[in-house]
Amino acid sequence: MIKKSKLYSLIRPDAFLFCFGIDLPVSFIPLYAGDLYTPVFGLSKEFVMGLPISMSMLFTTIAFLAGGYWIDKKGWQNTHLWGILLAGSGQILSGMAPSVLLYILSRAVYGFGYGLVFMSYMGFVYSNTSEENRTTGFATMSAGMYSGSICGGAVGGMLAERLGFQNVFFIATFFIVMTLGYTVLFMKQTYHHPEKTGRDKSQRSYKADLKLIFQFVTDKNIISLLVLLSIPAAITLVGTLYYISPIYLDSLGTSQANIARILMINGVFMIYISPMLGPLMDKSKDKRIYIILSGIIGGSGMLVFLFLKGLLAIVFAILILSLAAAIGHSARTVYGLQQKIAIKIGGGQAMSLIRSIDRIGWVLGPLLLSLILASGEIEKGLSVIGLIYIALTMLFIIISKKETDN
């Protein structure tokens, strides 16, 4: 029997299994769309190849917003179980899809399920930790998710070479269903059952929340953080890592297994580099230093395409973008949560809003970079993205204020 103070440790195997399953196909999502492609509403092939990723990101964002409400009403476990079922259904539907349009719709089902599971993990950690061990709980959750993602992506690439894309989706479903079994068998003692609140009290709280949410999304520092840095960072990283890289590497004749190995770079940085930088960021009185550094590094990494092409260029770009993400991800979150309006609205709700708005970049990334792919000047287009990223970072320096200056 696990001690109550250590119940958060149960999340790691669950998160590993789930992320292993969902990321088995990660290295070929746009490539499979290309295999299924037929004209859809007159859209270009490049644009359609980006739609499965964008659709899944869009519905993940919707699930983030719905999941928080669901957890408050039913507890993390209800959201978790339904999320697993939807994510697994999305994977098996992807493998069975006879057309690219149905494939895109199947990724929407998967994305909504993934979003619910992610929010359930947040709810699990929150309800099974205290102030003394909550950071450790979230770190344990992240370790399970990223390690599962890395292993799943690598194994999925190797399986795709031998068994084909469709069969990898079916295998992914099996591991996601295993997660369901683990949750039911080993995590019952952690289930949370929220107390019901009166209708009048809920209505008053809802109106107050709407007012605070409006103040949050119109705050100068929050807007500058999200519009100038968080969304551009997501567009650059997701568009390059999950959309451009598999297509670009495939055009170079890179094997599916090696494509998966290259995509692992980002997860390795998030597991090993980001935690090492955490203590340094905690000591800093102004988190903007790391946010700005992240933007400059990330934008500069895209400029490699001015000088290099091919495998070396894309690997270098992923390395630099992953370093920028390891530096900036936590710093942007902490900076946002330290604003007065974030403290007023509450850390949990502020985190949910930041993540939801940040996902706009995840949705737009593949779609915007599909225009670059369609132009036939990939290297030039990616370099322009890098220059815009750096320019927006400079604008953030001018507009934003130190978090303690509000």
N, C-alpha and C positions, 0 to 999 in steps of 0.2 A: 504494500500500500504506500503510495507516494504521500509525503507530508503535504499538508494544505498549503504551506508557504512555497512549495515547489511544484504545484499543480501546473504552472505555466509551461513546465518542461514537456508536458504531453503534446504540445503543439508541434514540436519539431518533426517527429515522424509523419504526422498528418500532413504538414506543409510540404515535406519532402516528397511524399507519395503523390500528392495532388499536382505539384509543380513539375514533377518528373513526367506525369501523364500529359499535362497540358502542353508541355514544351517539346515533346517528341517530334511534332511536325514543324517546329518553329523555323527551321532552315529552308523550308520549301513552300511556305504558304503562297507567295506570289507566283512561284514557278508552276505550281499545280493549277492556279487560275489561268496561267498562260496555256497550259495543256488543254484545258476545258474551253478556252475562249471561242466564242462566236459573237458576232456584233450584238451589242446591247444598247438600245436607244441611241445608236449612232456614236457611242463613245469609243475613243481610241483603245487599242489593246493595252497600251501602257497604263492608261487611266484605270481600266477595268482590273488589271493585275494588282493595283494598289487598293481597290475597294474591299477585298476581304479583310485586310488589316484595319483599314479605317472603320469599317462597319463593326468589327469586334471591339475596337477602342471606343466607338460611340456608345455602344450598348453597355460596355463596362462602366462608362461615365454615368449613364442612367441608373445602373445598378448601385453605384456608389451612393447616389442620392436616395434611392428607394431602400437600400440596405440598412442605412442608419435608422430610418423610421421603423423598419421591420424588426430590427434588433431591439429597439426600445419597447416594442409591443409584445414580441414573442420570445425574445432571448436569442443569443448568438447561434444556438444549435439548430433552431428551425430554419434560419437563413442559410446556415451552412449545408444542411442536408438537401434543401431545394437547389442551392447553388451547384452542388456536386452533380445532382441529377441533370440539371440543365447543361452544365459544361460537358458532361459525358455524352448527353444526347447530341450536343453540337458537334462533338468530334465524330461520332458514328454517322451523323447525317452528312458531314463533310466527305467522309470516305464513300458514301453511297450516292452523292450528288451526281445526277446525270448531265447537268448543265452548269455553266459558270454562274448563272443567276441564282440557282438553288444553292450552290456552293457559298456564294456571298451571304445568302440568308442564313445558312447554317452557321456561319461565323458570327452572325448576330446573336444566335441562341447561345453559342459558346461564350461570347463576350459578356452577355448578361449573367450567365452562370458564374463565370470567373469573378466578375465584380462582386456578386453576392458572397462568394467564398472569401474573397479578400477582406470585405467588410466584416464578415463573421470572425475572421482571425483577429481583427482589431478589437471586436467586441469580446472575444474570448480572453484576450490578454487583459483588457480593461477590467473585466469582471472577476478574473482569477489572480489578480495581483494587487498590491497596495502601492503607496507612494515610494516605499523603500525598495521595491524590486520591479517596478513597472518598466523602467528602462531596460533591465535585463530580460524581461519578458518579451518586449518588442525586438530586442536583439536576437533572442532565441527564435522568434518567428521568422525574422529576416534571414537568419542563417539556414533554417530549414527550406525556405522558399528558394533562395538563390542557389543553394547546393543542389536541390532537386532540379531546378531549371538548367543548370550547367550540365548535369549528368543526362537529363532528358534530351537536351539539344544534341549532345554528342552521340548518344546511342541512337537517336532518331535518324541522324544523318547516315550512320552506318547501316541501319536497317533499311532505309529508303533505297540504298544502292542494291541491296540484295532482294528485297521483297516488293519494292514499288511504293509509291506515295499512298495509295489507298489503304494498303494493309497496315501502314504505320498509324493511320487514324484509328483503325480498329484496335490495335495494340494499346494505343493511348487510352481508349475507352476502358479497357481492362484495368489499367492501373488507377484510373479515376474511381472506378467502382470499388477497388481495393481500399481506397481512402474512406469510402462510405462504411465499409466493414470495420475499419480501424476506429472510426469515430463512434460507432454504435457499441463496439465491444469494450473499448478502453477509456472513453472520455465521458461516460454518463455522470460520474461524480462531479464533473465541472459544469454541468448544464445550469443555465441561469434562467430564472423565471421572474421577470419584472413584475412589480406590484402595479395594479391598475390604479389610474388616477381619475378623479371626477371629471365630468364633461366640461363644466364651467372653467375649472382650473386649466384644463388642456386648451380650451379656446383662448383664454387670456394669454397663456404661454405662447401659443402659436402666433398671435398677433404681435406680441413683443419680439418673438424670434424674427418675424418678417422685417420689422423695423431695424433690428440689429444686423440682419443679413444685408439689407440695402446699405446701411452705413459701412459695413465691411467691404462690399464690392465697389464702393465709391471712394474709399480711403485712398489718399494720394500715394502713400508708400506701398499699399497692397496692389494698386493698379500698376505702378511702375515695376514692381517685382514680377507680377504675373505676365503683363503684356510685353515688357521689354526683355525679360530674361527667361522666366519659366516656360512660357509657350514657345519662344524661339529655340530654347534648349531642347525641348521635346520634339519639335519639328525636325531639328538637325539630327538628333541622336536616333530617333525612331525611324525617320525616313531613310537615313543612311544605313543603319544597322539591319533593320528588318525588311526593307523594301529594295533599296538600291544594291546593297551588298550581295544578296543571293543571286539577283539577276545579272549583275556585273561580273561576279565570279563565275557563274555558269557560262557566260559568253566567252570567258577566257579558257574554258575547258576544265575548270576546277572540279574535282569530284565532290559529290554530295557530302561525303564524310568530312572532307577538308573544309567545306563551307561551314558545316556545323562547328568544327573545331575553331575556326576563326571567330564565329559569333560568340564563342565561350569567353572571349577576352573581356567583354563587358561584365559578365557575372563574376569573373575572378577579381576584377578591380573593386567591385562592390562588396565582395566578401572580405578581401584582405586589406585594400588600401583605405577604403572609407572608414572602417573602425579605427585604423591607426591615426587618421587625421582628426577624429572626433575630439580627443582630449585637447589638441591644439586649438580647435575652434571654440571649445568650452571656455578656454582661458582668454580668448579675444573679447574685448569690449565692443568691438564693431564687426559684426558678421559680414558686413558689406565687402570687407577686404577679400574674403574667400569667394563671395558671390561674383565679384568683379573679376577676380583671378580666374575663376571657372569660365566666365564668358569669353575672356581674352584667349585662354588656352583652347577652348572648344572652337572658336572661330578661326584661330590660327591653324588648328589641325586640318581644317578644310582647305587651307591655302596650299597644302602639299600637292594638290592636283594642278597647280600652276607649273610645277617642276617635274612631277612624276606621273606615270600612268601604270595601269596594270595591277598585278597582285601586290607589289610592294606598296603602292600608293594607298590602296584600300585598307591594307593591314595597318599601315601607319596612321591613317585617319581614324580607324576604329580604336587604336591604342590611345590616341590623344583625346578623342571624344569620351572614351571610358574614364580616363584620368579626370577630365573636366567634370563628368557626372559624379565621380567619387568625391570630388572637392565640393561641388555646388549643391548636390541634392539635399544633404543635411543642412547646410548653411542657409539655403533658401527657405527651408521649412522652419528652422529656428528663428530666422529673421522675421518671417511672417507671423509666427506665434508670439513674438515679443512686442508686436504693435499693441497699443492701448486698446484698439477696437477688438483685436483678437482675444485679449485677456477678458474683455467685457462680454464678448459673445460666448466664450468658453473654448478651451483647447480642442475638445473633440469636434465641435461643430466647425471651428475654424479650420482644423485639419481636413475635414470632409470637403469643405468649400475649396480649399487650396488644391487638393488632389483632383477634384472634379473639374475646376477651371484649367488646371495644368493638362488635363486629358484632352483639351481642345487641340493642343499641339500634337498629341499622339494621333488624333483623328486626321489633322491636316497634313502631317508629315508625308505619308505615302502619296496623297493626292497631289500636293505641290511638287514633290520630287518626280512624280510621273510626267509632269510637263517638261522637266529637264530631260528625262529619259526619251521622251517623244521628240525632243529637239535634235537629238543625235549628238549633242555637244555636252556629254556628261561631265567631263573634267572642268570645263569652263563654267558650267552651271553650278556645280558644287563649290567652286571657288567663290562665285558671287554670293552664294548662301553664307559662306564663311565671312565675307566682308560685311554683309548686312548684320550678321550676328555680332561682330565686333563693334559696328556703328551703334547698334542698339545698347550694347554694354556701356559705351561712352555716354549715351543719353541717360542711362540709369544713374551714372555717377553724378550727372548734373541735377537730375530731378529728385532722386531719393534723399532721405535723411537718415542719420544714425538712429537705430531703433530706440534709444533712450532719449532722443530729442523731441519725441512727439508731444 
